[in-house]
């Protein structure tokens, strides 16, 4: 069964630009992954299987939803051990909102961040 690709419309004066939800998820995923304290993003089972064969998607761990008031992005992160979850989540929200707005012209109404795992520091032998 083929997945229906949702598009978001941005009007730039006389022009109309269509942006797929996959592009929004990729932009959000890259922005979130670059935040200090984020060890990685956690996707679904399909994303996990793809990463095993070396095909990790930058959109893994990001879900694009249509809320009552507009675009909602849900981001699942792995927190780097020793970092404050609330501070990192707040920085992820700001980074994702800024990147999506700058690159697409679409302002998310919400960026929900879930800390779903903690990356433990590597033990030195």
DSSP file (Angstrom, degrees, kcal/mol; ACC not computed):
  #  RESIDUE AA STRUCTURE BP1 BP2  ACC     N-H-->O    O-->H-N    N-H-->O    O-->H-N    TCO  KAPPA ALPHA  PHI   PSI    X-CA   Y-CA   Z-CA
    1    1 A X              0   0    0      0, 0.0     2,-0.3     0, 0.0     0, 0.0   0.000 360.0 360.0 360.0 129.2    0.0    0.0    0.0
    2    2 A X        -     0   0    0      1,-0.1     2,-0.3     0, 0.0     0, 0.0  -0.605 360.0-122.6 -83.1 134.1    1.4    3.4   -1.1
    3    3 A X        -     0   0    0     -2,-0.3     2,-0.4     1,-0.1    -1,-0.1  -0.578  23.6-123.5 -76.4 131.7    1.7    6.1    1.6
    4    4 A X        -     0   0    0     -2,-0.3     2,-0.6     1,-0.0    -1,-0.1  -0.627  23.4-136.3 -75.1 128.7   -0.2    9.3    0.7
    5    5 A X        -     0   0    0     -2,-0.4     2,-0.3    15,-0.0    -1,-0.0  -0.785  13.8-146.8 -92.3 119.3    2.2   12.2    0.8
    6    6 A X        -     0   0    0     -2,-0.6    15,-2.4     2,-0.0     2,-0.3  -0.644  14.4-160.3 -83.7 138.4    0.8   15.3    2.5
    7    7 A X  E     -A   20   0A   0     -2,-0.3     2,-0.4    13,-0.2    13,-0.2  -0.906   9.1-146.4-120.1 149.9    1.9   18.6    1.2
    8    8 A X  E     -A   19   0A   0     11,-3.1    11,-2.9    -2,-0.3     2,-0.4  -0.939  18.4-135.4-114.1 138.3    1.8   22.1    2.8
    9    9 A X  E     -A   18   0A   0     -2,-0.4     2,-0.5     9,-0.2     9,-0.2  -0.787  17.8-173.4 -99.4 132.1    1.2   25.1    0.6
   10   10 A X  E     -A   17   0A   0      7,-2.8     7,-3.1    -2,-0.4     2,-0.5  -0.993  12.4-151.0-123.1 125.0    3.3   28.3    1.0
   11   11 A X  E     -A   16   0A   0     -2,-0.5     2,-0.4     5,-0.2     5,-0.2  -0.848  11.8-175.7 -98.3 126.9    2.3   31.4   -1.0
   12   12 A X  E >   -A   15   0A   0      3,-2.4     3,-1.2    -2,-0.5     2,-0.8  -0.619  62.4 -74.8-118.8  69.5    5.1   33.7   -2.0
   13   13 A X  T 3  S-     0   0    0     -2,-0.4    -1,-0.0     1,-0.3     0, 0.0  -0.691 118.5  -2.9  78.0-112.6    3.2   36.5   -3.6
   14   14 A X  T 3  S+     0   0    0     -2,-0.8    -1,-0.3    -3,-0.1     2,-0.2   0.623 123.3  81.9 -87.1 -14.6    2.2   35.2   -7.1
   15   15 A X  E <   -A   12   0A   0     -3,-1.2    -3,-2.4     2,-0.0     2,-0.4  -0.589  62.7-152.2 -94.6 153.0    4.0   31.9   -6.6
   16   16 A X  E     -A   11   0A   0     -5,-0.2     2,-0.5    -2,-0.2    -5,-0.2  -0.994  10.3-165.1-123.3 128.2    2.8   28.8   -4.8
   17   17 A X  E     -A   10   0A   0     -7,-3.1    -7,-2.8    -2,-0.4     2,-0.5  -0.944   6.8-152.5-114.8 131.2    5.3   26.4   -3.3
   18   18 A X  E     -A    9   0A   0     -2,-0.5     2,-0.5    -9,-0.2    -9,-0.2  -0.901  11.7-170.9-103.4 128.3    4.3   22.9   -2.2
   19   19 A X  E     -A    8   0A   0    -11,-2.9   -11,-3.1    -2,-0.5     2,-0.1  -0.977  16.9-134.5-122.2 124.2    6.4   21.4    0.6
   20   20 A X  E  >  -A    7   0A   0     -2,-0.5     4,-1.7   -13,-0.2     3,-0.5  -0.364  19.5-119.9 -76.5 156.1    6.0   17.7    1.5
   21   21 A X  H  > S+     0   0    0    -15,-2.4     4,-2.5     1,-0.2     5,-0.2   0.791 114.0  63.0 -64.7 -26.0    5.7   16.6    5.1
   22   22 A X  H  > S+     0   0    0    -16,-0.3     4,-2.2     2,-0.2    -1,-0.2   0.885 102.5  49.0 -64.6 -37.9    8.9   14.5    4.5
   23   23 A X  H  > S+     0   0    0     -3,-0.5     4,-2.6     2,-0.2     5,-0.2   0.924 111.2  49.5 -66.2 -44.3   10.8   17.7    3.8
   24   24 A X  H  X S+     0   0    0     -4,-1.7     4,-2.4     1,-0.2    -2,-0.2   0.914 112.1  48.5 -60.1 -43.1    9.4   19.3    7.0
   25   25 A X  H  X S+     0   0    0     -4,-2.5     4,-2.6     2,-0.2    -1,-0.2   0.890 111.6  49.7 -65.0 -39.9   10.4   16.1    9.0
   26   26 A X  H  X S+     0   0    0     -4,-2.2     4,-2.5     2,-0.2     5,-0.2   0.935 111.6  47.4 -65.7 -46.6   13.9   16.1    7.5
   27   27 A X  H  X S+     0   0    0     -4,-2.6     4,-2.2     1,-0.2    -2,-0.2   0.930 115.2  46.5 -59.4 -46.0   14.5   19.8    8.3
   28   28 A X  H  X S+     0   0    0     -4,-2.4     4,-2.5    -5,-0.2    -2,-0.2   0.903 111.9  51.1 -63.6 -42.2   13.2   19.3   11.8
   29   29 A X  H  X S+     0   0    0     -4,-2.6     4,-2.3     2,-0.2    -2,-0.2   0.906 111.0  46.6 -64.0 -43.2   15.3   16.1   12.4
   30   30 A X  H  X S+     0   0    0     -4,-2.5     4,-1.2     2,-0.2    -1,-0.2   0.928 113.4  49.2 -65.0 -44.4   18.5   17.7   11.3
   31   31 A X  H  < S+     0   0    0     -4,-2.2     3,-0.3    -5,-0.2     4,-0.3   0.914 113.1  46.9 -61.6 -43.2   17.9   20.8   13.4
   32   32 A X  H >< S+     0   0    0     -4,-2.5     3,-1.5     1,-0.2    -1,-0.2   0.907 108.6  54.5 -65.5 -41.9   17.1   18.7   16.5
   33   33 A X  H 3< S+     0   0    0     -4,-2.3    -1,-0.2     1,-0.3    -2,-0.2   0.757 102.5  58.7 -65.3 -24.2   20.1   16.4   16.0
   34   34 A X  T 3< S+     0   0    0     -4,-1.2     2,-0.3    -3,-0.3    -1,-0.3   0.538  80.9 107.2 -83.4  -6.3   22.4   19.5   16.0
   35   35 A X  S X  S-     0   0    0     -3,-1.5     3,-2.0    -4,-0.3     2,-0.2  -0.562  80.7-110.9 -76.8 132.8   21.3   20.6   19.5
   36   36 A X  T 3  S+     0   0    0     -2,-0.3     3,-0.1     1,-0.3    55,-0.1  -0.425 105.5  32.7 -61.7 130.0   23.9   20.1   22.2
   37   37 A X  T 3  S+     0   0    0      1,-0.3    43,-3.1    -2,-0.2     2,-0.7   0.250  88.7 113.3 103.4 -10.8   22.7   17.4   24.6
   38   38 A X  E <   -B   79   0B   0     -3,-2.0    -1,-0.3    41,-0.2    41,-0.2  -0.856  40.3-177.7 -94.8 117.1   20.8   15.4   21.9
   39   39 A X  E     -     0   0B   0     39,-2.9     2,-0.3    -2,-0.7    40,-0.2   0.687  63.2 -48.0 -85.4 -19.9   22.5   12.1   21.4
   40   40 A X  E     -B   78   0B   0     38,-1.1    38,-3.0    -8,-0.1     2,-0.4  -0.957  56.4 -89.3 169.6 176.7   20.1   11.1   18.6
   41   41 A X  E     -B   77   0B   0     -2,-0.3     2,-0.6    36,-0.2    36,-0.3  -0.887  30.3-138.8-112.9 146.0   16.6   10.8   17.4
   42   42 A X        +     0   0    0     34,-2.3    34,-0.2    -2,-0.4     2,-0.1  -0.915  24.8 178.8-110.7 117.1   14.3    7.8   18.0
   43   43 A X        -     0   0    0     -2,-0.6    17,-0.1     1,-0.2     2,-0.1  -0.126  33.4 -78.0 -96.8-162.7   12.1    6.7   15.1
   44   44 A X     >  -     0   0    0     -2,-0.1     4,-2.0     1,-0.0    -1,-0.2  -0.160  56.2 -81.9 -88.4-172.6    9.7    3.8   14.7
   45   45 A X  H  > S+     0   0    0      1,-0.2     4,-2.3     2,-0.2     5,-0.2   0.890 129.4  53.2 -60.8 -41.5   10.4    0.2   14.1
   46   46 A X  H  > S+     0   0    0      1,-0.2     4,-2.2     2,-0.2    -1,-0.2   0.904 108.6  49.9 -62.3 -40.9   10.8    0.7   10.3
   47   47 A X  H  > S+     0   0    0      1,-0.2     4,-2.0     2,-0.2    -1,-0.2   0.894 109.8  51.8 -63.5 -39.3   13.4    3.5   11.0
   48   48 A X  H  X S+     0   0    0     -4,-2.0     4,-1.2     1,-0.2    -2,-0.2   0.900 109.7  48.8 -63.7 -41.5   15.3    1.2   13.3
   49   49 A X  H  X S+     0   0    0     -4,-2.3     4,-0.8     1,-0.2     3,-0.3   0.901 110.1  51.4 -66.2 -40.3   15.4   -1.6   10.7
   50   50 A X  H ><>S+     0   0    0     -4,-2.2     5,-2.7     1,-0.2     3,-0.7   0.883 105.7  55.3 -63.2 -38.2   16.7    0.9    8.0
   51   51 A X  H ><5S+     0   0    0     -4,-2.0     3,-1.3     1,-0.2     5,-0.2   0.802  99.1  62.4 -66.8 -27.1   19.4    2.1   10.3
   52   52 A X  H 3<5S+     0   0    0     -4,-1.2    -1,-0.2    -3,-0.3    -2,-0.2   0.813 106.4  44.6 -66.3 -29.3   20.7   -1.5   10.7
   53   53 A X  T <<5S-     0   0    0     -4,-0.8    -1,-0.3    -3,-0.7    -2,-0.2   0.208 126.8-100.2 -99.7  15.3   21.4   -1.6    7.0
   54   54 A X  T < 5S+     0   0    0     -3,-1.3     2,-0.3     1,-0.1    -3,-0.2   0.689  90.2 117.1  81.7  19.7   23.0    1.8    7.0
   55   55 A X      < +     0   0    0     -5,-2.7     2,-0.4    -6,-0.1    -4,-0.2  -0.472  36.5 169.8-117.5  60.7   20.1    3.9    5.7
   56   56 A X        -     0   0    0     -2,-0.3     2,-0.4    -5,-0.2    -8,-0.1  -0.575  24.8-142.1 -76.1 129.2   19.3    6.2    8.7
   57   57 A X    >   -     0   0    0     -2,-0.4     3,-1.6   -10,-0.1    -6,-0.0  -0.730  10.4-139.9 -91.2 136.4   16.9    8.9    7.7
   58   58 A X  T 3  S+     0   0    0     -2,-0.4   -25,-0.1     1,-0.3    -1,-0.1   0.697 105.7  60.2 -65.9 -15.4   17.4   12.4    9.2
   59   59 A X  T >  S+     0   0    0    -30,-0.1     3,-2.0   -31,-0.1    -1,-0.3   0.512  75.5 120.8 -88.1  -5.6   13.6   12.4    9.6
   60   60 A X  T <  S+     0   0    0     -3,-1.6   -17,-0.2     1,-0.3     3,-0.1  -0.369  76.5  24.5 -59.7 132.8   13.6    9.4   11.9
   61   61 A X  T 3  S+     0   0    0      1,-0.2    15,-2.9   -20,-0.1     2,-0.5   0.459 101.5 104.3  91.2   1.3   12.1   10.4   15.2
   62   62 A X  E <   -C   75   0B   0     -3,-2.0     2,-0.5    13,-0.2    -1,-0.2  -0.966  47.3-170.6-119.6 130.8   10.0   13.2   13.7
   63   63 A X  E     -C   74   0B   0     11,-2.7    11,-2.8    -2,-0.5     2,-0.5  -0.977  11.8-148.8-119.4 130.8    6.3   13.1   13.1
   64   64 A X  E     +C   73   0B   0     -2,-0.5     2,-0.3     9,-0.2     9,-0.2  -0.865  24.5 174.3-100.4 126.5    4.4   15.8   11.2
   65   65 A X  E     -C   72   0B   0      7,-3.1     7,-2.8    -2,-0.5     2,-0.7  -0.902  33.5-126.4-130.5 157.2    0.8   16.3   12.3
   66   66 A X  E     -C   71   0B   0     -2,-0.3     5,-0.2     5,-0.2     2,-0.1  -0.922  34.3-168.9-103.6 110.6   -1.9   18.7   11.4
   67   67 A X        -     0   0    0      3,-3.3     3,-0.5    -2,-0.7     5,-0.0  -0.262  40.2 -92.1 -88.3-179.5   -3.2   20.3   14.7
   68   68 A X  S    S+     0   0    0      1,-0.2     3,-0.1    -2,-0.1    -1,-0.1   0.834 127.4  32.5 -61.7 -33.1   -6.3   22.4   15.2
   69   69 A X  S    S-     0   0    0      1,-0.3     2,-0.3     2,-0.0    -1,-0.2   0.369 126.9 -75.4-109.1   3.9   -4.4   25.6   14.7
   70   70 A X  S    S+     0   0    0     -3,-0.5    -3,-3.3    38,-0.0    -1,-0.3  -0.969  84.9   9.5 141.9-156.8   -1.8   24.4   12.2
   71   71 A X  E     -C   66   0B   0     -2,-0.3    38,-2.5    36,-0.3    39,-1.3  -0.389  52.4-172.3 -68.3 129.1    1.4   22.4   11.8
   72   72 A X  E     -Cd  65 110B   0     -7,-2.8    -7,-3.1    37,-0.2     2,-0.5  -0.990   5.4-161.0-122.8 130.8    2.5   20.3   14.8
   73   73 A X  E     -Cd  64 111B   0     37,-2.4    39,-2.9    -2,-0.4     2,-0.5  -0.942   1.3-160.4-112.4 131.1    5.9   18.6   14.9
   74   74 A X  E     -Cd  63 112B   0    -11,-2.8   -11,-2.7    -2,-0.5     2,-0.5  -0.956  10.7-170.6-112.5 122.5    6.6   15.7   17.4
   75   75 A X  E     -Cd  62 113B   0     37,-3.2    39,-2.8    -2,-0.5     2,-0.6  -0.955   9.8-160.3-120.4 123.2   10.2   15.0   18.0
   76   76 A X  E     - d   0 114B   0    -15,-2.9   -34,-2.3    -2,-0.5     2,-0.3  -0.904  21.7-176.8-103.2 119.4   11.5   12.0   19.9
   77   77 A X  E     -Bd  41 115B   0     37,-2.7    39,-2.4    -2,-0.6    40,-0.9  -0.804  29.7-135.3-118.1 157.3   15.1   12.4   21.2
   78   78 A X  E     -Bd  40 117B   0    -38,-3.0   -39,-2.9    -2,-0.3   -38,-1.1  -0.960  32.3-136.8-102.6 123.2   17.7   10.4   23.1
   79   79 A X  E     -Bd  38 118B   0     38,-2.9    40,-3.1    -2,-0.6     2,-0.3  -0.623  13.6-120.7 -82.9 134.8   19.2   12.7   25.7
   80   80 A X  E >   - d   0 119B   0    -43,-3.1     3,-1.7    -2,-0.3    40,-0.1  -0.616  42.4 -99.7 -72.5 131.9   23.0   12.7   26.2
   81   81 A X  T 3  S+     0   0    0     38,-2.1    -1,-0.1    -2,-0.3     3,-0.1  -0.223 107.0  30.0 -55.1 136.8   23.7   11.6   29.8
   82   82 A X  T 3  S+     0   0    0      1,-0.4     2,-0.3    -3,-0.1    -1,-0.2   0.327  94.2 112.1  96.6  -6.4   24.5   14.5   32.1
   83   83 A X  S <  S-     0   0    0     -3,-1.7     2,-0.6   -46,-0.1    -1,-0.4  -0.704  74.9-106.8 -99.5 152.9   22.3   17.1   30.3
   84   84 A X     >  -     0   0    0     -2,-0.3     4,-2.7     1,-0.2     5,-0.3  -0.671  22.0-150.2 -79.2 119.7   19.2   18.7   31.6
   85   85 A X  H  > S+     0   0    0     -2,-0.6     4,-2.7     1,-0.2     5,-0.2   0.918  95.0  48.4 -58.2 -47.4   16.1   17.2   29.8
   86   86 A X  H  > S+     0   0    0      1,-0.2     4,-2.1     2,-0.2    -1,-0.2   0.912 114.0  46.6 -62.4 -40.1   14.0   20.4   30.1
   87   87 A X  H  > S+     0   0    0      2,-0.2     4,-2.2     1,-0.2    -2,-0.2   0.929 114.6  46.0 -67.2 -44.3   16.8   22.7   28.9
   88   88 A X  H  X S+     0   0    0     -4,-2.7     4,-2.5     1,-0.2    -2,-0.2   0.925 112.3  51.3 -64.7 -43.8   17.7   20.4   25.9
   89   89 A X  H  X S+     0   0    0     -4,-2.7     4,-2.4    -5,-0.3    -1,-0.2   0.900 109.9  50.0 -60.3 -41.2   14.0   20.0   25.0
   90   90 A X  H  X S+     0   0    0     -4,-2.1     4,-2.2    -5,-0.2    -1,-0.2   0.908 111.2  48.5 -64.1 -42.4   13.5   23.8   25.1
   91   91 A X  H  X S+     0   0    0     -4,-2.2     4,-2.6     2,-0.2    -2,-0.2   0.872 110.4  52.1 -66.1 -36.0   16.6   24.3   22.8
   92   92 A X  H  X S+     0   0    0     -4,-2.5     4,-2.8     2,-0.2     5,-0.3   0.929 108.4  51.1 -64.4 -44.7   15.2   21.6   20.4
   93   93 A X  H  X S+     0   0    0     -4,-2.4     4,-2.3     1,-0.2    -2,-0.2   0.930 113.8  44.0 -57.4 -46.5   11.9   23.4   20.2
   94   94 A X  H  X S+     0   0    0     -4,-2.2     4,-2.4     2,-0.2    -1,-0.2   0.914 115.1  48.0 -66.2 -43.5   13.6   26.7   19.4
   95   95 A X  H  X S+     0   0    0     -4,-2.6     4,-2.5     2,-0.2     5,-0.2   0.914 114.4  45.4 -65.4 -43.3   16.0   25.1   16.9
   96   96 A X  H  X S+     0   0    0     -4,-2.8     4,-2.7     2,-0.2     5,-0.3   0.936 113.6  48.9 -66.4 -47.0   13.3   23.2   15.1
   97   97 A X  H  X S+     0   0    0     -4,-2.3     4,-2.3    -5,-0.3    11,-0.2   0.936 114.7  45.8 -58.0 -47.3   10.9   26.1   14.9
   98   98 A X  H  X S+     0   0    0     -4,-2.4     4,-2.8    -5,-0.2     5,-0.2   0.922 114.2  46.9 -63.2 -46.2   13.6   28.4   13.6
   99   99 A X  H  X S+     0   0    0     -4,-2.5     4,-2.5     2,-0.2     5,-0.3   0.918 113.6  47.3 -64.9 -44.4   14.9   26.0   11.0
  100  100 A X  H  X>S+     0   0    0     -4,-2.7     4,-2.1    -5,-0.2     6,-0.7   0.925 115.7  45.3 -64.6 -43.5   11.5   25.0    9.7
  101  101 A X  H  X5S+     0   0    0     -4,-2.3     4,-1.8    -5,-0.3    -2,-0.2   0.938 115.4  46.8 -65.1 -46.2   10.4   28.7    9.4
  102  102 A X  H  <5S+     0   0    0     -4,-2.8    -2,-0.2    -5,-0.2    -1,-0.2   0.894 120.3  37.3 -62.7 -41.2   13.7   29.8    7.8
  103  103 A X  H  <5S+     0   0    0     -4,-2.5    -1,-0.2    -5,-0.2    -2,-0.2   0.747 134.0  17.9 -87.1 -24.0   13.8   27.0    5.3
  104  104 A X  H  <5S-     0   0    0     -4,-2.1    -3,-0.2    -5,-0.3    -2,-0.2   0.620  88.7-123.6-122.8 -18.9   10.1   26.6    4.4
  105  105 A X  S  <<S+     0   0    0     -4,-1.8     2,-0.5    -5,-0.6    -4,-0.2   0.470  72.8 123.9  83.0   1.0    8.3   29.8    5.5
  106  106 A X        -     0   0    0     -6,-0.7     2,-0.7   -96,-0.1    -1,-0.3  -0.839  52.1-150.6 -98.4 128.5    5.9   27.6    7.6
  107  107 A X        -     0   0    0     -2,-0.5   -36,-0.3    -3,-0.1     2,-0.1  -0.876  16.5-133.6-100.2 114.3    5.7   28.5   11.3
  108  108 A X        -     0   0    0     -2,-0.7   -36,-0.2   -11,-0.2     3,-0.1  -0.400   2.0-148.1 -63.8 139.8    4.9   25.4   13.4
  109  109 A X  S    S+     0   0    0    -38,-2.5     2,-0.3     1,-0.3   -37,-0.2   0.743  82.3   7.7 -78.5 -22.8    2.2   26.0   15.9
  110  110 A X  E     -d   72   0B   0    -39,-1.3   -37,-2.4     2,-0.0     2,-0.5  -0.980  52.7-162.4-156.4 145.0    3.8   23.5   18.3
  111  111 A X  E     -d   73   0B   0     -2,-0.3     2,-0.5   -39,-0.2   -37,-0.2  -0.939  20.2-163.4-125.5 107.1    7.0   21.5   18.5
  112  112 A X  E     -d   74   0B   0    -39,-2.9   -37,-3.2    -2,-0.5     2,-0.5  -0.808   3.8-162.0 -95.1 124.9    6.4   18.7   21.1
  113  113 A X  E     -d   75   0B   0     -2,-0.5     2,-0.5   -39,-0.2   -37,-0.2  -0.917   5.7-169.9-111.4 129.0    9.6   17.1   22.3
  114  114 A X  E     -d   76   0B   0    -39,-2.8   -37,-2.7    -2,-0.5     2,-0.9  -0.976  16.1-146.7-116.7 125.3    9.6   13.7   24.0
  115  115 A X  E     +d   77   0B   0     -2,-0.5   -37,-0.2   -39,-0.2     3,-0.1  -0.817  28.9 166.5 -87.5 108.4   12.8   12.4   25.7
  116  116 A X  E     +     0   0B   0    -39,-2.4     2,-0.3    -2,-0.9   -38,-0.2   0.505  56.4  11.2-106.7  -6.6   12.5    8.7   25.1
  117  117 A X  E     -d   78   0B   0    -40,-0.9   -38,-2.9     2,-0.0     2,-0.4  -0.984  59.6-133.0-161.9 163.8   16.0    7.4   26.0
  118  118 A X  E     -d   79   0B   0     -2,-0.3     2,-0.7   -40,-0.2   -38,-0.2  -0.997  19.3-137.7-125.7 130.2   19.3    8.4   27.6
  119  119 A X  E     -d   80   0B   0    -40,-3.1   -38,-2.1    -2,-0.4     2,-0.2  -0.788  22.4-140.8 -88.3 117.2   22.6    7.7   26.0
  120  120 A X        -     0   0    0     -2,-0.7     3,-0.1   -40,-0.1   -40,-0.0  -0.493  24.6-102.2 -76.8 145.6   25.0    6.4   28.6
  121  121 A X        -     0   0    0     -2,-0.2     2,-0.2     1,-0.1    -1,-0.1  -0.323  43.5 -98.7 -64.4 150.1   28.6    7.6   28.4
  122  122 A X        -     0   0    0      1,-0.1     2,-0.4    -3,-0.1    -1,-0.1  -0.515  35.6-125.1 -71.8 135.2   31.1    5.1   27.0
  123  123 A X        -     0   0    0     -2,-0.2     2,-0.4    -3,-0.1    -1,-0.1  -0.672  20.9-133.4 -83.3 130.3   33.0    3.2   29.7
  124  124 A X              0   0    0     -2,-0.4    -1,-0.0     1,-0.1     0, 0.0  -0.674 360.0 360.0 -86.2 134.7   36.7    3.5   29.3
  125  125 A X              0   0    0     -2,-0.4    -1,-0.1     0, 0.0    -2,-0.0   0.464 360.0 360.0 -85.7 360.0   38.6    0.2   29.6
